[in-house]
Amino acid sequence: MAQQVRARELAFAEALANRDRAAFAAFIDPEAVFVGGGETLRGREAILRDWAPFFEEGGPTLAWWPETVEAHGRDGLAISTGPYRLTQAPSAPGGPRELVGTYFSVWSRAADGSWHILFDGGTRPTLVQ
């Protein structure tokens, strides 16, 4: 199961890298909770509204990859964690800057066997010098 979640995590990151809003949304549970970035986002639609700049051409980019994935098969839950790199848009105040941190995601397996993000958060980003 951990390999399934790892593959889903990588595909989730690829959807954002491709600025594919529909593909990105398909990975998020309708009742997901994302924390960090200043406020708690509740529900897929709130998350998509907040993340809208990532889908715009010339917007910021966010890349991440799982270093650790663990699944709890009996409950259909898994966690993934690893580094992320946020690059601000060139038009951002002060110009583009790169920030890094560590994310964690909790995944839930649906009745059809697919995995969706239920909870997402991470450390505060630090500026790359």
Beta strands, then each sheet from edge to edge (+ up, - down):
strand 1: 28-34
strand 2: 41-42
strand 3: 61-64
strand 4: 68-72
strand 5: 77-87
strand 6: 98-109
strand 7: 115-122
strand 8: 126-127
sheet 1: 2+ 1- 7- 6+ 5- 3+
sheet 2: 2+ 1- 7- 6+ 8-
sheet 3: 2+ 1- 7- 6+ 5- 4+
end
